[in-house]
Amino acid sequence: MIEALEPVAETVLQNGDVTEAPFLENEGAAAIAVGLSAIAAGYAERGIGAAAIGAIAEDDDLFVPGLIMTVLPETLVIFALVVVFII
């Protein structure tokens, strides 16, 4: 079974000649990393923000924990920006 898939794996992994230019340059890969991390952070904040507002409506003492939990996904974007500056 594995021997039958070997030509397919070579085609997919090498995409022709190994000496070809990469599909993405460093800057393109960094841009995709920042974009995807920003989308993921926004998706995470959507649920966390709704839960935090509901908790704050019930108890005002939960404002600070709700704020901290809402800000935590943004660290993902900050780490992605650090990668951009490293590249």
C-alpha angles and dihedrals in degrees: 000000000000092000090056091055095047097091090048092050091050091051093048097043099042100030091208119310118022092221093066120119114265118266091237129031120219093265093051092050091049091050091052090048092053093044095049093045091051091051091048092049091050091049091050093047091053093066097034093049093051091049092046093052090050092050093047090051089057098041126013092205090072094069097099096045089046091051092048092049090049093052096047097082090056089070086071090063092045090054090049090052089051088056090052092054092046091054 
